[in-house]
């Protein structure tokens, strides 16, 4: 009788593990949309910026300040001397 209980318990564990496997979903593939290179060149003052965010380096992405306009984004080197002046009065965009 003791053997029957062990077999029944093993079968229940097997059923639970199998049920878990059926419900497992793989993560979907997400394309990487980040700055992979930056420019030290200034963004002209005529370009109306609406916000920015700081992007950390995590391969393949590089350390960058990403400036946003209504339609475009600019990947800029955070060590460029002109960056701090352009950050004034801009709101930081949260991901």
PDB file of N, CA, C and O in Angstrom, chain B, residues numbered from 101:
ATOM      1  N   UNK B 101       0.811  -1.200   0.000  1.00  0.00           N
ATOM      2  CA  UNK B 101       0.000   0.000   0.000  1.00  0.00           C
ATOM      3  C   UNK B 101       0.860   1.273   0.000  1.00  0.00           C
ATOM      4  O   UNK B 101       0.515   2.279  -0.619  1.00  0.00           O
ATOM      5  N   UNK B 102       1.980   1.194   0.707  1.00  0.00           N
ATOM      6  CA  UNK B 102       2.893   2.333   0.797  1.00  0.00           C
ATOM      7  C   UNK B 102       3.448   2.672  -0.588  1.00  0.00           C
ATOM      8  O   UNK B 102       3.641   3.849  -0.894  1.00  0.00           O
ATOM      9  N   UNK B 103       3.703   1.694  -1.411  1.00  0.00           N
ATOM     10  CA  UNK B 103       4.203   1.882  -2.761  1.00  0.00           C
ATOM     11  C   UNK B 103       3.173   2.595  -3.640  1.00  0.00           C
ATOM     12  O   UNK B 103       3.542   3.428  -4.468  1.00  0.00           O
ATOM     13  N   UNK B 104       1.909   2.283  -3.472  1.00  0.00           N
ATOM     14  CA  UNK B 104       0.836   2.939  -4.235  1.00  0.00           C
ATOM     15  C   UNK B 104       0.799   4.441  -3.961  1.00  0.00           C
ATOM     16  O   UNK B 104       0.603   5.237  -4.879  1.00  0.00           O
ATOM     17  N   UNK B 105       0.988   4.830  -2.687  1.00  0.00           N
ATOM     18  CA  UNK B 105       0.977   6.249  -2.341  1.00  0.00           C
ATOM     19  C   UNK B 105       2.159   6.974  -2.986  1.00  0.00           C
ATOM     20  O   UNK B 105       2.019   8.097  -3.468  1.00  0.00           O
ATOM     21  N   UNK B 106       3.309   6.328  -2.989  1.00  0.00           N
ATOM     22  CA  UNK B 106       4.483   6.935  -3.619  1.00  0.00           C
ATOM     23  C   UNK B 106       4.266   7.107  -5.122  1.00  0.00           C
ATOM     24  O   UNK B 106       4.595   8.149  -5.688  1.00  0.00           O
ATOM     25  N   UNK B 107       3.714   6.084  -5.756  1.00  0.00           N
ATOM     26  CA  UNK B 107       3.444   6.180  -7.190  1.00  0.00           C
ATOM     27  C   UNK B 107       2.414   7.268  -7.491  1.00  0.00           C
ATOM     28  O   UNK B 107       2.561   8.020  -8.454  1.00  0.00           O
ATOM     29  N   UNK B 108       1.378   7.346  -6.666  1.00  0.00           N
ATOM     30  CA  UNK B 108       0.343   8.366  -6.866  1.00  0.00           C
ATOM     31  C   UNK B 108       0.940   9.768  -6.702  1.00  0.00           C
ATOM     32  O   UNK B 108       0.628  10.678  -7.470  1.00  0.00           O
ATOM     33  N   UNK B 109       1.794   9.928  -5.700  1.00  0.00           N
ATOM     34  CA  UNK B 109       2.440  11.223  -5.472  1.00  0.00           C
ATOM     35  C   UNK B 109       3.349  11.586  -6.630  1.00  0.00           C
ATOM     36  O   UNK B 109       3.359  12.734  -7.075  1.00  0.00           O
ATOM     37  N   UNK B 110       4.113  10.620  -7.122  1.00  0.00           N
ATOM     38  CA  UNK B 110       4.989  10.879  -8.265  1.00  0.00           C
ATOM     39  C   UNK B 110       4.186  11.256  -9.510  1.00  0.00           C
ATOM     40  O   UNK B 110       4.600  12.130 -10.271  1.00  0.00           O
ATOM     41  N   UNK B 111       3.059  10.614  -9.718  1.00  0.00           N
ATOM     42  CA  UNK B 111       2.202  10.926 -10.863  1.00  0.00           C
ATOM     43  C   UNK B 111       1.646  12.347 -10.747  1.00  0.00           C
ATOM     44  O   UNK B 111       1.572  13.070 -11.742  1.00  0.00           O
ATOM     45  N   UNK B 112       1.255  12.748  -9.530  1.00  0.00           N
ATOM     46  CA  UNK B 112       0.731  14.102  -9.338  1.00  0.00           C
ATOM     47  C   UNK B 112       1.812  15.151  -9.625  1.00  0.00           C
ATOM     48  O   UNK B 112       1.542  16.178 -10.247  1.00  0.00           O
ATOM     49  N   UNK B 113       3.027  14.879  -9.169  1.00  0.00           N
ATOM     50  CA  UNK B 113       4.130  15.797  -9.431  1.00  0.00           C
ATOM     51  C   UNK B 113       4.391  15.876 -10.928  1.00  0.00           C
ATOM     52  O   UNK B 113       4.604  16.967 -11.459  1.00  0.00           O
ATOM     53  N   UNK B 114       4.380  14.763 -11.602  1.00  0.00           N
ATOM     54  CA  UNK B 114       4.594  14.726 -13.045  1.00  0.00           C
ATOM     55  C   UNK B 114       3.508  15.517 -13.780  1.00  0.00           C
ATOM     56  O   UNK B 114       3.811  16.249 -14.722  1.00  0.00           O
ATOM     57  N   UNK B 115       2.268  15.377 -13.366  1.00  0.00           N
ATOM     58  CA  UNK B 115       1.165  16.114 -13.991  1.00  0.00           C
ATOM     59  C   UNK B 115       1.341  17.613 -13.774  1.00  0.00           C
ATOM     60  O   UNK B 115       1.130  18.401 -14.696  1.00  0.00           O
ATOM     61  N   UNK B 116       1.727  18.013 -12.560  1.00  0.00           N
ATOM     62  CA  UNK B 116       1.915  19.444 -12.271  1.00  0.00           C
ATOM     63  C   UNK B 116       3.056  20.030 -13.103  1.00  0.00           C
ATOM     64  O   UNK B 116       2.924  21.127 -13.646  1.00  0.00           O
ATOM     65  N   UNK B 117       4.157  19.319 -13.206  1.00  0.00           N
ATOM     66  CA  UNK B 117       5.302  19.796 -13.989  1.00  0.00           C
ATOM     67  C   UNK B 117       4.932  19.899 -15.457  1.00  0.00           C
ATOM     68  O   UNK B 117       5.296  20.867 -16.125  1.00  0.00           O
ATOM     69  N   UNK B 118       4.215  18.914 -15.961  1.00  0.00           N
ATOM     70  CA  UNK B 118       3.796  18.934 -17.362  1.00  0.00           C
ATOM     71  C   UNK B 118       2.852  20.099 -17.617  1.00  0.00           C
ATOM     72  O   UNK B 118       2.957  20.765 -18.647  1.00  0.00           O
ATOM     73  N   UNK B 119       1.941  20.350 -16.705  1.00  0.00           N
ATOM     74  CA  UNK B 119       1.004  21.468 -16.863  1.00  0.00           C
ATOM     75  C   UNK B 119       1.755  22.796 -16.886  1.00  0.00           C
ATOM     76  O   UNK B 119       1.392  23.703 -17.636  1.00  0.00           O
ATOM     77  N   UNK B 120       2.797  22.914 -16.072  1.00  0.00           N
ATOM     78  CA  UNK B 120       3.595  24.133 -16.061  1.00  0.00           C
ATOM     79  C   UNK B 120       4.294  24.340 -17.403  1.00  0.00           C
ATOM     80  O   UNK B 120       4.386  25.468 -17.887  1.00  0.00           O
ATOM     81  N   UNK B 121       4.780  23.274 -17.996  1.00  0.00           N
ATOM     82  CA  UNK B 121       5.476  23.353 -19.279  1.00  0.00           C
ATOM     83  C   UNK B 121       4.539  23.815 -20.383  1.00  0.00           C
ATOM     84  O   UNK B 121       4.956  24.564 -21.266  1.00  0.00           O
ATOM     85  N   UNK B 122       3.291  23.388 -20.352  1.00  0.00           N
ATOM     86  CA  UNK B 122       2.323  23.743 -21.386  1.00  0.00           C
ATOM     87  C   UNK B 122       2.043  25.245 -21.359  1.00  0.00           C
ATOM     88  O   UNK B 122       1.876  25.852 -22.417  1.00  0.00           O
ATOM     89  N   UNK B 123       1.987  25.857 -20.176  1.00  0.00           N
ATOM     90  CA  UNK B 123       1.656  27.275 -20.035  1.00  0.00           C
ATOM     91  C   UNK B 123       2.855  28.197 -20.206  1.00  0.00           C
ATOM     92  O   UNK B 123       2.696  29.418 -20.196  1.00  0.00           O
ATOM     93  N   UNK B 124       4.040  27.643 -20.361  1.00  0.00           N
ATOM     94  CA  UNK B 124       5.239  28.475 -20.507  1.00  0.00           C
ATOM     95  C   UNK B 124       5.211  29.194 -21.841  1.00  0.00           C
ATOM     96  O   UNK B 124       4.969  28.585 -22.883  1.00  0.00           O
ATOM     97  N   UNK B 125       5.462  30.505 -21.801  1.00  0.00           N
ATOM     98  CA  UNK B 125       5.539  31.303 -23.025  1.00  0.00           C
ATOM     99  C   UNK B 125       6.919  31.903 -23.121  1.00  0.00           C
ATOM    100  O   UNK B 125       7.420  32.500 -22.168  1.00  0.00           O
ATOM    101  N   UNK B 126       7.517  31.746 -24.253  1.00  0.00           N
ATOM    102  CA  UNK B 126       8.819  32.350 -24.494  1.00  0.00           C
ATOM    103  C   UNK B 126       8.690  33.849 -24.651  1.00  0.00           C
ATOM    104  O   UNK B 126       7.690  34.332 -25.183  1.00  0.00           O
ATOM    105  N   UNK B 127       9.687  34.597 -24.196  1.00  0.00           N
ATOM    106  CA  UNK B 127       9.627  36.043 -24.429  1.00  0.00           C
ATOM    107  C   UNK B 127       9.697  36.342 -25.920  1.00  0.00           C
ATOM    108  O   UNK B 127      10.403  35.669 -26.671  1.00  0.00           O
ATOM    109  N   UNK B 128       8.965  37.345 -26.327  1.00  0.00           N
ATOM    110  CA  UNK B 128       8.991  37.710 -27.741  1.00  0.00           C
ATOM    111  C   UNK B 128      10.245  38.508 -28.038  1.00  0.00           C
ATOM    112  O   UNK B 128      10.815  39.140 -27.148  1.00  0.00           O
ATOM    113  N   UNK B 129      10.657  38.477 -29.245  1.00  0.00           N
ATOM    114  CA  UNK B 129      11.840  39.205 -29.667  1.00  0.00           C
ATOM    115  C   UNK B 129      11.505  40.679 -29.831  1.00  0.00           C
ATOM    116  O   UNK B 129      10.516  41.036 -30.470  1.00  0.00           O
ATOM    117  N   UNK B 130      12.325  41.512 -29.259  1.00  0.00           N
ATOM    118  CA  UNK B 130      12.118  42.952 -29.348  1.00  0.00           C
ATOM    119  C   UNK B 130      13.319  43.542 -30.073  1.00  0.00           C
ATOM    120  O   UNK B 130      14.465  43.263 -29.721  1.00  0.00           O
ATOM    121  N   UNK B 131      13.055  44.350 -31.077  1.00  0.00           N
ATOM    122  CA  UNK B 131      14.154  45.004 -31.796  1.00  0.00           C
ATOM    123  C   UNK B 131      14.790  46.065 -30.930  1.00  0.00           C
ATOM    124  O   UNK B 131      14.115  46.723 -30.138  1.00  0.00           O
ATOM    125  N   UNK B 132      16.064  46.226 -31.079  1.00  0.00           N
ATOM    126  CA  UNK B 132      16.788  47.229 -30.301  1.00  0.00           C
ATOM    127  C   UNK B 132      16.689  48.571 -31.025  1.00  0.00           C
ATOM    128  O   UNK B 132      17.112  48.706 -32.173  1.00  0.00           O
ATOM    129  N   UNK B 133      16.128  49.552 -30.339  1.00  0.00           N
ATOM    130  CA  UNK B 133      16.051  50.899 -30.907  1.00  0.00           C
ATOM    131  C   UNK B 133      16.769  51.835 -29.943  1.00  0.00           C
ATOM    132  O   UNK B 133      16.178  52.366 -29.003  1.00  0.00           O
ATOM    133  N   UNK B 134      18.040  52.017 -30.198  1.00  0.00           N
ATOM    134  CA  UNK B 134      18.839  52.890 -29.348  1.00  0.00           C
ATOM    135  C   UNK B 134      19.948  53.500 -30.195  1.00  0.00           C
ATOM    136  O   UNK B 134      20.142  53.144 -31.358  1.00  0.00           O
ATOM    137  N   UNK B 135      20.661  54.420 -29.581  1.00  0.00           N
ATOM    138  CA  UNK B 135      21.793  55.038 -30.277  1.00  0.00           C
ATOM    139  C   UNK B 135      22.984  54.091 -30.213  1.00  0.00           C
ATOM    140  O   UNK B 135      23.433  53.696 -29.137  1.00  0.00           O
ATOM    141  N   UNK B 136      23.478  53.740 -31.381  1.00  0.00           N
ATOM    142  CA  UNK B 136      24.643  52.865 -31.447  1.00  0.00           C
ATOM    143  C   UNK B 136      25.912  53.667 -31.742  1.00  0.00           C
ATOM    144  O   UNK B 136      27.024  53.145 -31.659  1.00  0.00           O
ATOM    145  N   UNK B 137      25.726  54.932 -32.085  1.00  0.00           N
ATOM    146  CA  UNK B 137      26.841  55.869 -32.255  1.00  0.00           C
ATOM    147  C   UNK B 137      26.321  57.271 -31.985  1.00  0.00           C
ATOM    148  O   UNK B 137      25.121  57.524 -32.080  1.00  0.00           O
ATOM    149  N   UNK B 138      27.229  58.183 -31.648  1.00  0.00           N
ATOM    150  CA  UNK B 138      26.840  59.549 -31.292  1.00  0.00           C
ATOM    151  C   UNK B 138      27.629  60.555 -32.113  1.00  0.00           C
ATOM    152  O   UNK B 138      28.646  60.236 -32.729  1.00  0.00           O
ATOM    153  N   UNK B 139      27.123  61.781 -32.099  1.00  0.00           N
ATOM    154  CA  UNK B 139      27.779  62.876 -32.797  1.00  0.00           C
ATOM    155  C   UNK B 139      28.196  63.924 -31.779  1.00  0.00           C
ATOM    156  O   UNK B 139      27.470  64.184 -30.819  1.00  0.00           O
ATOM    157  N   UNK B 140      29.359  64.526 -31.981  1.00  0.00           N
ATOM    158  CA  UNK B 140      29.790  65.645 -31.143  1.00  0.00           C
ATOM    159  C   UNK B 140      29.322  66.970 -31.743  1.00  0.00           C
ATOM    160  O   UNK B 140      29.410  68.014 -31.099  1.00  0.00           O
ATOM    161  N   UNK B 141      28.820  66.921 -32.992  1.00  0.00           N
ATOM    162  CA  UNK B 141      28.369  68.134 -33.667  1.00  0.00           C
ATOM    163  C   UNK B 141      27.172  68.762 -32.979  1.00  0.00           C
ATOM    164  O   UNK B 141      26.318  68.062 -32.434  1.00  0.00           O
ATOM    165  N   UNK B 142      27.114  70.078 -33.007  1.00  0.00           N
ATOM    166  CA  UNK B 142      26.014  70.815 -32.381  1.00  0.00           C
ATOM    167  C   UNK B 142      24.716  70.633 -33.155  1.00  0.00           C
ATOM    168  O   UNK B 142      24.713  70.488 -34.377  1.00  0.00           O
ATOM    169  N   UNK B 143      23.630  70.643 -32.422  1.00  0.00           N
ATOM    170  CA  UNK B 143      22.307  70.682 -33.038  1.00  0.00           C
ATOM    171  C   UNK B 143      21.997  72.157 -33.236  1.00  0.00           C
ATOM    172  O   UNK B 143      22.069  72.925 -32.276  1.00  0.00           O
ATOM    173  N   UNK B 144      21.655  72.578 -34.445  1.00  0.00           N
ATOM    174  CA  UNK B 144      21.393  74.005 -34.688  1.00  0.00           C
ATOM    175  C   UNK B 144      20.295  74.549 -33.773  1.00  0.00           C
ATOM    176  O   UNK B 144      19.349  73.837 -33.436  1.00  0.00           O
ATOM    177  N   UNK B 145      20.427  75.807 -33.378  1.00  0.00           N
ATOM    178  CA  UNK B 145      19.444  76.434 -32.491  1.00  0.00           C
ATOM    179  C   UNK B 145      18.066  76.542 -33.142  1.00  0.00           C
ATOM    180  O   UNK B 145      17.059  76.660 -32.443  1.00  0.00           O
ATOM    181  N   UNK B 146      18.013  76.504 -34.468  1.00  0.00           N
ATOM    182  CA  UNK B 146      16.729  76.580 -35.170  1.00  0.00           C
ATOM    183  C   UNK B 146      15.898  75.309 -34.970  1.00  0.00           C
ATOM    184  O   UNK B 146      14.678  75.327 -35.130  1.00  0.00           O
ATOM    185  N   UNK B 147      16.570  74.202 -34.618  1.00  0.00           N
ATOM    186  CA  UNK B 147      15.866  72.931 -34.410  1.00  0.00           C
ATOM    187  C   UNK B 147      15.176  72.989 -33.055  1.00  0.00           C
ATOM    188  O   UNK B 147      15.824  73.157 -32.023  1.00  0.00           O
ATOM    189  N   UNK B 148      13.837  72.846 -33.069  1.00  0.00           N
ATOM    190  CA  UNK B 148      13.059  72.930 -31.830  1.00  0.00           C
ATOM    191  C   UNK B 148      13.068  71.579 -31.130  1.00  0.00           C
ATOM    192  O   UNK B 148      12.484  70.607 -31.608  1.00  0.00           O
ATOM    193  N   UNK B 149      13.743  71.542 -29.986  1.00  0.00           N
ATOM    194  CA  UNK B 149      13.809  70.321 -29.197  1.00  0.00           C
ATOM    195  C   UNK B 149      12.644  70.287 -28.215  1.00  0.00           C
ATOM    196  O   UNK B 149      12.280  71.313 -27.640  1.00  0.00           O
ATOM    197  N   UNK B 150      12.056  69.094 -28.022  1.00  0.00           N
ATOM    198  CA  UNK B 150      10.921  68.977 -27.099  1.00  0.00           C
ATOM    199  C   UNK B 150      11.276  68.203 -25.834  1.00  0.00           C
ATOM    200  O   UNK B 150      10.512  68.210 -24.868  1.00  0.00           O
ATOM    201  N   UNK B 151      12.421  67.541 -25.831  1.00  0.00           N
ATOM    202  CA  UNK B 151      12.826  66.790 -24.652  1.00  0.00           C
ATOM    203  C   UNK B 151      14.108  66.023 -24.906  1.00  0.00           C
ATOM    204  O   UNK B 151      14.672  66.041 -26.000  1.00  0.00           O
ATOM    205  N   UNK B 152      14.542  65.354 -23.863  1.00  0.00           N
ATOM    206  CA  UNK B 152      15.763  64.563 -23.973  1.00  0.00           C
ATOM    207  C   UNK B 152      15.691  63.404 -22.985  1.00  0.00           C
ATOM    208  O   UNK B 152      14.839  63.372 -22.097  1.00  0.00           O
ATOM    209  N   UNK B 153      16.588  62.473 -23.160  1.00  0.00           N
ATOM    210  CA  UNK B 153      16.796  61.423 -22.155  1.00  0.00           C
ATOM    211  C   UNK B 153      18.246  60.981 -22.223  1.00  0.00           C
ATOM    212  O   UNK B 153      18.899  61.095 -23.261  1.00  0.00           O
ATOM    213  N   UNK B 154      18.735  60.479 -21.115  1.00  0.00           N
ATOM    214  CA  UNK B 154      20.100  59.961 -21.062  1.00  0.00           C
ATOM    215  C   UNK B 154      20.029  58.459 -21.304  1.00  0.00           C
ATOM    216  O   UNK B 154      19.288  57.746 -20.628  1.00  0.00           O
ATOM    217  N   UNK B 155      20.797  57.990 -22.263  1.00  0.00           N
ATOM    218  CA  UNK B 155      20.856  56.562 -22.575  1.00  0.00           C
ATOM    219  C   UNK B 155      22.175  56.013 -22.033  1.00  0.00           C
ATOM    220  O   UNK B 155      23.251  56.516 -22.355  1.00  0.00           O
ATOM    221  N   UNK B 156      22.072  54.975 -21.208  1.00  0.00           N
ATOM    222  CA  UNK B 156      23.270  54.330 -20.674  1.00  0.00           C
ATOM    223  C   UNK B 156      23.843  53.348 -21.680  1.00  0.00           C
ATOM    224  O   UNK B 156      23.124  52.798 -22.515  1.00  0.00           O
ATOM    225  N   UNK B 157      25.133  53.140 -21.589  1.00  0.00           N
ATOM    226  CA  UNK B 157      25.807  52.197 -22.482  1.00  0.00           C
ATOM    227  C   UNK B 157      25.484  50.773 -22.038  1.00  0.00           C
ATOM    228  O   UNK B 157      25.829  50.364 -20.929  1.00  0.00           O
ATOM    229  N   UNK B 158      24.839  50.046 -22.890  1.00  0.00           N
ATOM    230  CA  UNK B 158      24.551  48.632 -22.695  1.00  0.00           C
ATOM    231  C   UNK B 158      24.526  48.033 -24.087  1.00  0.00           C
ATOM    232  O   UNK B 158      23.563  48.210 -24.834  1.00  0.00           O
ATOM    233  N   UNK B 159      25.575  47.333 -24.427  1.00  0.00           N
ATOM    234  CA  UNK B 159      25.807  46.871 -25.790  1.00  0.00           C
ATOM    235  C   UNK B 159      24.541  46.310 -26.435  1.00  0.00           C
ATOM    236  O   UNK B 159      23.860  45.496 -25.811  1.00  0.00           O
ATOM    237  N   UNK B 160      24.206  46.704 -27.633  1.00  0.00           N
ATOM    238  CA  UNK B 160      24.970  47.465 -28.604  1.00  0.00           C
ATOM    239  C   UNK B 160      24.792  48.980 -28.453  1.00  0.00           C
ATOM    240  O   UNK B 160      25.338  49.738 -29.255  1.00  0.00           O
ATOM    241  N   UNK B 161      24.056  49.428 -27.467  1.00  0.00           N
ATOM    242  CA  UNK B 161      23.809  50.856 -27.270  1.00  0.00           C
ATOM    243  C   UNK B 161      25.027  51.518 -26.629  1.00  0.00           C
ATOM    244  O   UNK B 161      25.796  50.875 -25.914  1.00  0.00           O
ATOM    245  N   UNK B 162      25.189  52.819 -26.898  1.00  0.00           N
ATOM    246  CA  UNK B 162      26.318  53.578 -26.350  1.00  0.00           C
ATOM    247  C   UNK B 162      25.785  54.659 -25.409  1.00  0.00           C
ATOM    248  O   UNK B 162      24.602  54.997 -25.442  1.00  0.00           O
ATOM    249  N   UNK B 163      26.672  55.195 -24.572  1.00  0.00           N
ATOM    250  CA  UNK B 163      26.323  56.294 -23.686  1.00  0.00           C
ATOM    251  C   UNK B 163      25.976  57.503 -24.552  1.00  0.00           C
ATOM    252  O   UNK B 163      26.774  57.914 -25.395  1.00  0.00           O
ATOM    253  N   UNK B 164      24.786  58.075 -24.347  1.00  0.00           N
ATOM    254  CA  UNK B 164      24.349  59.171 -25.219  1.00  0.00           C
ATOM    255  C   UNK B 164      23.291  60.023 -24.527  1.00  0.00           C
ATOM    256  O   UNK B 164      22.593  59.578 -23.615  1.00  0.00           O
ATOM    257  N   UNK B 165      23.202  61.256 -24.995  1.00  0.00           N
ATOM    258  CA  UNK B 165      22.053  62.108 -24.692  1.00  0.00           C
ATOM    259  C   UNK B 165      21.215  62.091 -25.960  1.00  0.00           C
ATOM    260  O   UNK B 165      21.685  62.456 -27.038  1.00  0.00           O
ATOM    261  N   UNK B 166      19.981  61.667 -25.817  1.00  0.00           N
ATOM    262  CA  UNK B 166      19.085  61.580 -26.977  1.00  0.00           C
ATOM    263  C   UNK B 166      18.148  62.777 -26.920  1.00  0.00           C
ATOM    264  O   UNK B 166      17.327  62.896 -26.011  1.00  0.00           O
ATOM    265  N   UNK B 167      18.281  63.664 -27.904  1.00  0.00           N
ATOM    266  CA  UNK B 167      17.400  64.828 -28.006  1.00  0.00           C
ATOM    267  C   UNK B 167      16.250  64.482 -28.942  1.00  0.00           C
ATOM    268  O   UNK B 167      16.447  63.828 -29.966  1.00  0.00           O
ATOM    269  N   UNK B 168      15.042  64.930 -28.581  1.00  0.00           N
ATOM    270  CA  UNK B 168      13.854  64.648 -29.386  1.00  0.00           C
ATOM    271  C   UNK B 168      13.259  65.926 -29.960  1.00  0.00           C
ATOM    272  O   UNK B 168      13.190  66.958 -29.291  1.00  0.00           O
ATOM    273  N   UNK B 169      12.834  65.831 -31.211  1.00  0.00           N
ATOM    274  CA  UNK B 169      12.032  66.872 -31.845  1.00  0.00           C
ATOM    275  C   UNK B 169      10.660  66.241 -32.097  1.00  0.00           C
ATOM    276  O   UNK B 169      10.406  65.117 -31.662  1.00  0.00           O
ATOM    277  N   UNK B 170       9.799  66.941 -32.779  1.00  0.00           N
ATOM    278  CA  UNK B 170       8.478  66.376 -33.096  1.00  0.00           C
ATOM    279  C   UNK B 170       8.597  65.109 -33.942  1.00  0.00           C
ATOM    280  O   UNK B 170       7.789  64.192 -33.793  1.00  0.00           O
ATOM    281  N   UNK B 171       9.587  65.046 -34.824  1.00  0.00           N
ATOM    282  CA  UNK B 171       9.679  63.929 -35.761  1.00  0.00           C
ATOM    283  C   UNK B 171      10.963  63.118 -35.657  1.00  0.00           C
ATOM    284  O   UNK B 171      10.979  61.947 -36.034  1.00  0.00           O
ATOM    285  N   UNK B 172      12.037  63.715 -35.154  1.00  0.00           N
ATOM    286  CA  UNK B 172      13.340  63.060 -35.187  1.00  0.00           C
ATOM    287  C   UNK B 172      13.933  62.914 -33.800  1.00  0.00           C
ATOM    288  O   UNK B 172      13.411  63.433 -32.813  1.00  0.00           O
ATOM    289  N   UNK B 173      15.045  62.187 -33.758  1.00  0.00           N
ATOM    290  CA  UNK B 173      15.852  62.143 -32.542  1.00  0.00           C
ATOM    291  C   UNK B 173      17.308  62.292 -32.946  1.00  0.00           C
ATOM    292  O   UNK B 173      17.714  61.880 -34.032  1.00  0.00           O
ATOM    293  N   UNK B 174      18.088  62.890 -32.049  1.00  0.00           N
ATOM    294  CA  UNK B 174      19.501  63.126 -32.279  1.00  0.00           C
ATOM    295  C   UNK B 174      20.292  62.441 -31.166  1.00  0.00           C
ATOM    296  O   UNK B 174      20.028  62.655 -29.983  1.00  0.00           O
ATOM    297  N   UNK B 175      21.249  61.628 -31.553  1.00  0.00           N
ATOM    298  CA  UNK B 175      22.114  60.939 -30.597  1.00  0.00           C
ATOM    299  C   UNK B 175      23.382  61.768 -30.431  1.00  0.00           C
ATOM    300  O   UNK B 175      24.180  61.897 -31.359  1.00  0.00           O
ATOM    301  N   UNK B 176      23.555  62.320 -29.253  1.00  0.00           N
ATOM    302  CA  UNK B 176      24.678  63.234 -29.019  1.00  0.00           C
ATOM    303  C   UNK B 176      25.602  62.694 -27.936  1.00  0.00           C
ATOM    304  O   UNK B 176      25.180  61.995 -27.015  1.00  0.00           O
ATOM    305  N   UNK B 177      26.869  63.041 -28.078  1.00  0.00           N
ATOM    306  CA  UNK B 177      27.883  62.634 -27.114  1.00  0.00           C
ATOM    307  C   UNK B 177      27.672  63.417 -25.814  1.00  0.00           C
ATOM    308  O   UNK B 177      27.708  64.647 -25.833  1.00  0.00           O
ATOM    309  N   UNK B 178      27.455  62.737 -24.691  1.00  0.00           N
ATOM    310  CA  UNK B 178      27.204  63.456 -23.435  1.00  0.00           C
ATOM    311  C   UNK B 178      28.399  64.254 -22.929  1.00  0.00           C
ATOM    312  O   UNK B 178      28.241  65.103 -22.052  1.00  0.00           O
ATOM    313  N   UNK B 179      29.592  63.999 -23.464  1.00  0.00           N
ATOM    314  CA  UNK B 179      30.775  64.750 -23.022  1.00  0.00           C
ATOM    315  C   UNK B 179      31.029  65.994 -23.870  1.00  0.00           C
ATOM    316  O   UNK B 179      31.943  66.767 -23.579  1.00  0.00           O
ATOM    317  N   UNK B 180      30.222  66.194 -24.921  1.00  0.00           N
ATOM    318  CA  UNK B 180      30.399  67.381 -25.761  1.00  0.00           C
ATOM    319  C   UNK B 180      30.122  68.634 -24.927  1.00  0.00           C
ATOM    320  O   UNK B 180      29.215  68.642 -24.095  1.00  0.00           O
ATOM    321  N   UNK B 181      30.905  69.689 -25.151  1.00  0.00           N
ATOM    322  CA  UNK B 181      30.829  70.897 -24.317  1.00  0.00           C
ATOM    323  C   UNK B 181      29.510  71.638 -24.448  1.00  0.00           C
ATOM    324  O   UNK B 181      29.098  72.299 -23.495  1.00  0.00           O
ATOM    325  N   UNK B 182      28.837  71.559 -25.568  1.00  0.00           N
ATOM    326  CA  UNK B 182      27.617  72.321 -25.801  1.00  0.00           C
ATOM    327  C   UNK B 182      26.365  71.660 -25.195  1.00  0.00           C
ATOM    328  O   UNK B 182      25.309  72.290 -25.131  1.00  0.00           O
ATOM    329  N   UNK B 183      26.471  70.434 -24.765  1.00  0.00           N
ATOM    330  CA  UNK B 183      25.312  69.666 -24.289  1.00  0.00           C
ATOM    331  C   UNK B 183      24.583  70.365 -23.137  1.00  0.00           C
ATOM    332  O   UNK B 183      23.362  70.514 -23.176  1.00  0.00           O
ATOM    333  N   UNK B 184      25.320  70.789 -22.126  1.00  0.00           N
ATOM    334  CA  UNK B 184      24.686  71.371 -20.928  1.00  0.00           C
ATOM    335  C   UNK B 184      23.827  72.585 -21.262  1.00  0.00           C
ATOM    336  O   UNK B 184      22.770  72.776 -20.662  1.00  0.00           O
ATOM    337  N   UNK B 185      24.270  73.412 -22.216  1.00  0.00           N
ATOM    338  CA  UNK B 185      23.468  74.573 -22.603  1.00  0.00           C
ATOM    339  C   UNK B 185      22.152  74.161 -23.243  1.00  0.00           C
ATOM    340  O   UNK B 185      21.131  74.810 -23.013  1.00  0.00           O
ATOM    341  N   UNK B 186      22.153  73.101 -24.038  1.00  0.00           N
ATOM    342  CA  UNK B 186      20.919  72.660 -24.705  1.00  0.00           C
ATOM    343  C   UNK B 186      19.964  71.934 -23.756  1.00  0.00           C
ATOM    344  O   UNK B 186      18.760  71.879 -24.006  1.00  0.00           O
ATOM    345  N   UNK B 187      20.503  71.376 -22.663  1.00  0.00           N
ATOM    346  CA  UNK B 187      19.645  70.679 -21.705  1.00  0.00           C
ATOM    347  C   UNK B 187      18.795  71.636 -20.878  1.00  0.00           C
ATOM    348  O   UNK B 187      17.744  71.255 -20.362  1.00  0.00           O
ATOM    349  N   UNK B 188      19.256  72.889 -20.752  1.00  0.00           N
ATOM    350  CA  UNK B 188      18.512  73.869 -19.964  1.00  0.00           C
ATOM    351  C   UNK B 188      17.101  74.028 -20.531  1.00  0.00           C
ATOM    352  O   UNK B 188      16.920  74.106 -21.746  1.00  0.00           O
ATOM    353  N   UNK B 189      16.128  74.074 -19.666  1.00  0.00           N
ATOM    354  CA  UNK B 189      14.726  74.292 -20.006  1.00  0.00           C
ATOM    355  C   UNK B 189      14.087  73.146 -20.807  1.00  0.00           C
ATOM    356  O   UNK B 189      12.979  73.297 -21.321  1.00  0.00           O
ATOM    357  N   UNK B 190      14.767  72.023 -20.913  1.00  0.00           N
ATOM    358  CA  UNK B 190      14.169  70.851 -21.567  1.00  0.00           C
ATOM    359  C   UNK B 190      13.738  69.873 -20.495  1.00  0.00           C
ATOM    360  O   UNK B 190      14.401  69.726 -19.467  1.00  0.00           O
ATOM    361  N   UNK B 191      12.618  69.203 -20.743  1.00  0.00           N
ATOM    362  CA  UNK B 191      12.185  68.189 -19.791  1.00  0.00           C
ATOM    363  C   UNK B 191      12.804  66.841 -20.165  1.00  0.00           C
ATOM    364  O   UNK B 191      12.985  66.514 -21.339  1.00  0.00           O
ATOM    365  N   UNK B 192      13.124  66.070 -19.114  1.00  0.00           N
ATOM    366  CA  UNK B 192      13.670  64.743 -19.355  1.00  0.00           C
ATOM    367  C   UNK B 192      12.514  63.786 -19.621  1.00  0.00           C
ATOM    368  O   UNK B 192      11.525  63.765 -18.888  1.00  0.00           O
ATOM    369  N   UNK B 193      12.653  63.009 -20.664  1.00  0.00           N
ATOM    370  CA  UNK B 193      11.617  62.049 -21.056  1.00  0.00           C
ATOM    371  C   UNK B 193      11.926  60.712 -20.399  1.00  0.00           C
ATOM    372  O   UNK B 193      13.029  60.181 -20.528  1.00  0.00           O
ATOM    373  N   UNK B 194      10.943  60.178 -19.695  1.00  0.00           N
ATOM    374  CA  UNK B 194      11.100  58.885 -19.035  1.00  0.00           C
ATOM    375  C   UNK B 194      10.692  57.781 -19.988  1.00  0.00           C
ATOM    376  O   UNK B 194       9.756  57.934 -20.774  1.00  0.00           O
ATOM    377  N   UNK B 195      11.409  56.657 -19.911  1.00  0.00           N
ATOM    378  CA  UNK B 195      11.064  55.507 -20.759  1.00  0.00           C
ATOM    379  C   UNK B 195       9.823  54.824 -20.252  1.00  0.00           C
ATOM    380  O   UNK B 195       9.380  53.836 -20.837  1.00  0.00           O
TER     381      UNK B 195
END
